[in-house]
Amino acid sequence: MIGIHPVHRRLAELQLIAERRGGYDQLTVREQMDLHHCLQFNAKLVRRLDELKQLSFIAHQAGDESWQYEICRQIDELEAKMI
């Protein structure tokens, strides 16, 4: 499943608006603020998912199934919010 978070939809919308208007500098101040907020949120989301996936690998390598299960549960919860 590929999840698309509402923030990703807004990023796509802002991209299309900027494209139609001739560039990001043509976005309104509010749209530029939205873009900045969405980019920050996306960076945090990607960083958190990457951290959890790396921890899951470490737990797997360490043979700690309960720790890996807990990490995978957190990944699943985070990905479920992306629908």
C-alpha positions in Angstrom: 0.0 0.0 0.0 1.2 3.5 -0.8 0.0 6.0 1.7 -0.6 9.6 0.8 -0.8 11.9 3.8 -2.9 15.0 3.5 0.3 17.1 3.7 1.5 15.3 0.5 -1.7 16.2 -1.2 -1.3 19.8 -0.2 2.3 19.8 -1.5 1.1 18.5 -4.8 -1.6 21.1 -5.0 0.9 23.9 -4.2 3.3 22.6 -6.9 0.5 22.7 -9.5 -0.5 26.2 -8.4 3.1 27.4 -8.6 3.5 25.7 -12.0 0.4 27.4 -13.4 1.5 30.8 -12.1 5.0 30.6 -13.4 7.0 29.7 -10.3 7.1 29.4 -6.5 7.7 33.1 -6.2 4.2 33.6 -7.6 2.5 31.9 -4.6 0.7 34.1 -2.1 2.3 34.6 1.3 -0.3 32.2 2.7 0.6 29.6 0.1 4.3 30.0 0.8 3.6 29.5 4.5 1.6 26.4 3.7 4.5 25.1 1.5 7.0 25.7 4.3 4.8 24.0 6.9 4.2 21.0 4.6 7.9 20.6 3.8 8.8 20.7 7.5 6.1 18.2 8.4 7.3 15.9 5.5 10.9 16.1 6.7 9.9 15.1 10.2 7.8 12.3 9.0 10.5 10.9 6.7 13.1 11.2 9.4 10.9 9.4 12.0 10.1 6.5 9.6 13.8 6.2 8.7 14.7 6.1 12.4 12.2 3.4 13.1 13.2 1.3 10.2 16.8 1.5 11.2 15.9 0.5 14.7 13.9 -2.4 13.4 16.9 -3.6 11.5 19.1 -3.3 14.6 16.5 -5.2 16.7 16.5 -7.9 14.0 20.2 -8.1 14.0 20.3 -8.3 17.8 17.6 -11.1 17.7 15.3 -9.1 20.0 11.9 -10.0 18.6 9.8 -8.2 21.2 11.7 -4.9 20.5 11.4 -5.4 16.8 7.7 -6.1 17.2 7.2 -2.9 19.1 9.1 -0.9 16.5 7.1 -2.4 13.7 3.9 -1.6 15.6 5.0 2.1 15.7 5.8 2.0 12.0 2.4 0.5 11.2 0.7 3.2 13.3 2.6 6.0 11.5 1.9 4.5 8.1 -1.8 4.1 8.9 -2.1 7.8 9.4 -0.8 8.3 5.8 -4.0 7.2 4.2 
